[in-house]
Amino acid sequence: VRARMQRLLDDGVIQGFTVVLRAGKGAHGIRAITMVEVAGPSAERLIRRLQGFPEVRTLSTTNGRWDIVAEIETASLEALDDILRRIRLLEGIAGTETSILLSTRKGMTASGGEAVTRPAEG
């Protein structure tokens, strides 16, 4: 198997690997989605600031009431509370709303492939 994988890598067929872990098996346990309303024309500056927080896993811009959506991952609720406080203190943020993710039933891998959580058999 290793030789075949190495050939696929060498030939450029495989460009990289993605590991999909079961919920709660990663380094962190608390995940949340935070919607951010930006005051004025400061979205790009806020995105750069948010990119500096290691707890912020993904950032997306959106339309509608919210301007930015951030996925946050922390080791504890206390750490989540702390990062949310620090985010809310950033200049240019008009408001936020956060929802803690309880479980993931279907998701996408970093390479764009689908990762579906299924109950263990047995």
BAMARNU-606914 format. One line per field, with one value per residue (C-alpha): chain; residue in one letter; residue number from 1; x, y, z. Coordinates in steps of 0.25 Angstrom, whole numbers, plus 5000, padded with zeros to 4 digits. Each point is the difference from the previous one (the first is absolute). Layout:
BEGIN
chaine <- (A  ...)
residu <- (A  ...)
num <- (NUM  ...)
px <- (X  ...)
py <- (Y  ...)
pz <- (Z  ...)
END
This chain:
BEGIN
chaine <- (A  A  A  A  A  A  A  A  A  A  A  A  A  A  A  A  A  A  A  A  A  A  A  A  A  A  A  A  A  A  A  A  A  A  A  A  A  A  A  A  A  A  A  A  A  A  A  A  A  A  A  A  A  A  A  A  A  A  A  A  A  A  A  A  A  A  A  A  A  A  A  A  A  A  A  A  A  A  A  A  A  A  A  A  A  A  A  A  A  A  A  A  A  A  A  A  A  A  A  A  A  A  A  A  A  A  A  A  A  A  A  A  A  A  A  A  A  A  A  A  A  A)
residu <- (V  R  A  R  M  Q  R  L  L  D  D  G  V  I  Q  G  F  T  V  V  L  R  A  G  K  G  A  H  G  I  R  A  I  T  M  V  E  V  A  G  P  S  A  E  R  L  I  R  R  L  Q  G  F  P  E  V  R  T  L  S  T  T  N  G  R  W  D  I  V  A  E  I  E  T  A  S  L  E  A  L  D  D  I  L  R  R  I  R  L  L  E  G  I  A  G  T  E  T  S  I  L  L  S  T  R  K  G  M  T  A  S  G  G  E  A  V  T  R  P  A  E  G)
num <- (1  2  3  4  5  6  7  8  9  10  11  12  13  14  15  16  17  18  19  20  21  22  23  24  25  26  27  28  29  30  31  32  33  34  35  36  37  38  39  40  41  42  43  44  45  46  47  48  49  50  51  52  53  54  55  56  57  58  59  60  61  62  63  64  65  66  67  68  69  70  71  72  73  74  75  76  77  78  79  80  81  82  83  84  85  86  87  88  89  90  91  92  93  94  95  96  97  98  99  100  101  102  103  104  105  106  107  108  109  110  111  112  113  114  115  116  117  118  119  120  121  122)
px <- (5000  5011  5007  4987  4997  5015  4998  4987  5007  5012  4991  4992  4987  4999  5002  4999  4992  4989  4996  4986  4999  4987  4994  5007  5013  5008  5009  4988  4986  4991  4996  4992  4995  5001  4992  5006  4994  5010  4998  5004  5010  5010  4997  5014  5007  4991  5003  5015  4999  4991  5010  5010  4992  5004  4987  4993  5000  4992  4996  4989  4994  4985  4988  4988  5000  5014  5012  5010  4998  5011  5002  5007  5006  5005  5003  4990  4987  5009  5010  4988  4995  5013  5002  4986  5003  5013  4992  4989  5011  5005  4998  4990  4991  4985  4995  5002  4992  5006  4994  5008  5000  4995  5003  5004  4991  5006  5012  5010  5015  5011  5001  4986  4996  4988  5001  4988  4999  4993  4998  5010  4995  4999)
py <- (5000  5010  4997  5003  5012  5005  4998  5007  5012  5000  5000  5011  4992  5003  5015  4998  4994  5004  4993  5001  4997  4996  5012  5002  4992  5012  5009  5009  4997  5013  5005  5012  5009  5015  5009  5014  5013  5011  5014  5009  4996  4992  4986  4997  5006  4991  4988  5002  5002  4987  4992  5003  4992  4985  4996  5005  4988  5006  5014  5003  5012  5000  5008  5004  5005  4994  5004  4989  4986  4994  4985  5000  4988  5000  4991  5004  5009  5010  5001  5002  5011  5006  5000  5006  5011  5003  5000  5009  5010  5002  5014  5000  4988  5005  4986  4985  4988  4987  4985  4989  4988  4988  4989  4999  4991  5003  5008  5003  4996  5010  4995  5002  4985  4997  4994  4994  4996  4986  4993  4988  4987  4989)
pz <- (5000  5003  4987  4992  5008  4998  4985  5000  5007  4991  4987  5006  5000  5015  5004  5015  5011  5009  5013  5005  5015  5007  5008  5013  4996  4996  5008  5003  5005  4999  4986  4997  4988  5003  4990  5000  4996  4996  5002  4988  4990  5009  4995  4994  5012  5009  4992  5001  5015  5002  4991  5011  5011  5000  5005  4987  4991  4988  4996  4989  4995  4998  4996  5008  5015  5003  4992  5005  5005  5009  5004  5014  5007  5014  5011  5010  5002  5008  4988  4991  5009  5000  4985  4998  5010  4992  4987  5005  5004  4986  4995  4988  5006  5001  5005  5001  5002  5003  5000  5006  4991  5007  4990  4985  4992  4986  4996  4990  5000  4997  4986  4998  5001  5008  5014  5006  5015  5001  5013  5003  4997  5011)
END
